[in-house]
Amino acid sequence: MLETLFTIGPLQLRTISLFQAIAFFAAGLVIWKRSKEEHCSEPQVFDGFLLSFLIGWICARFGYFLLNWDKFGFDLFKWLNFVQYPGSQLMIGVVGATFYFYSYAKKQKWDAFEALDWWSQAVTMGLFWLNVGYFFAGICFGDSTSLPWGMIFPGVFEKRHPVQLYYAVFHAGVYCLLNWLEFHYRTFQWYRAGKKTALTGFLFINFMATYAVFSFINSFFQSPVFKFGDLVLDRWLYFALASVAAWLLLLRSNRSLFSFKDKKLFPIKKQT
């Protein structure tokens, strides 16, 4: 595990920087492949991807300031000094980028939920490489553990959960799952709910739900991320994300917990 791959004079190539670049290009390749398959304008799709990446990076950086306000405050120099004061909040960045890509797709008059399906596949691939980078850089590890697969990372003297590897394996599995669902979810009668065709967005919903559940489980093995003073919000946020995914699943399958439109789920008795 190396924080820096090599140094030439004042120039350094950090391990995480290399894997961030790999993650970006891998995600971009997935977006390009999907846009080509769907016969969309490749320049427009890639413009949306680049702008979403930029917005996501800004959101991730700003989120990091908010979560570490005691270190940064209103010091603009620290905000912009990425070398001496590095840091970003990944989940906030992904959420910000996703919202922007959704609004960009609507502006281009695409099927916005279909675009989110592409986006979920691209983000999953990017997160896989990013977590591999975290592991090789020896950062973002979990809490101490006595389990046999615990590892000692740079700067610590006891075994820790390699949560980077947990996430890497998870994202690899989810990427394979999303690719399988892409060709099969339209045949799921329970999702179509009597309609002739299944609505798009199923891949995105599965990405949200699986990420929320897995992150909730992993929160027991790593230090809290969303912490304000003594208030820890991690598990509440993951629960909220899973709830949004469940609501979207009901919405896209034309079902609702609060209506009786689907007679098979909520039969209505005739009045006598």
Secondary structure, 3 states (H helix, E strand, C coil): CCCEEEEECCEEEEHHHHHHHHHHHHHHHHHHHHHHHCCCCHHHHHHHHHHHHHHHHHHHHHHHHHHCHHHHCCCHHHHHCCCCCCCCCHHHHHHHHHHHHHHHHHHCCCCHHHHHHHHHHHHHHHHHHHHHHHHHHCCCCCCECCCCCCECCCCCCCCECCHHHHHHHHHHHHHHHHHHHHHHHHHCHHHHCCCCCCCCCHHHHHHHHHHHHHHHHHCCCCCCCCEECCEECHHHHHHHHHHHHHHHHHHHCCCCCCCCCCCCCCCCCCCC
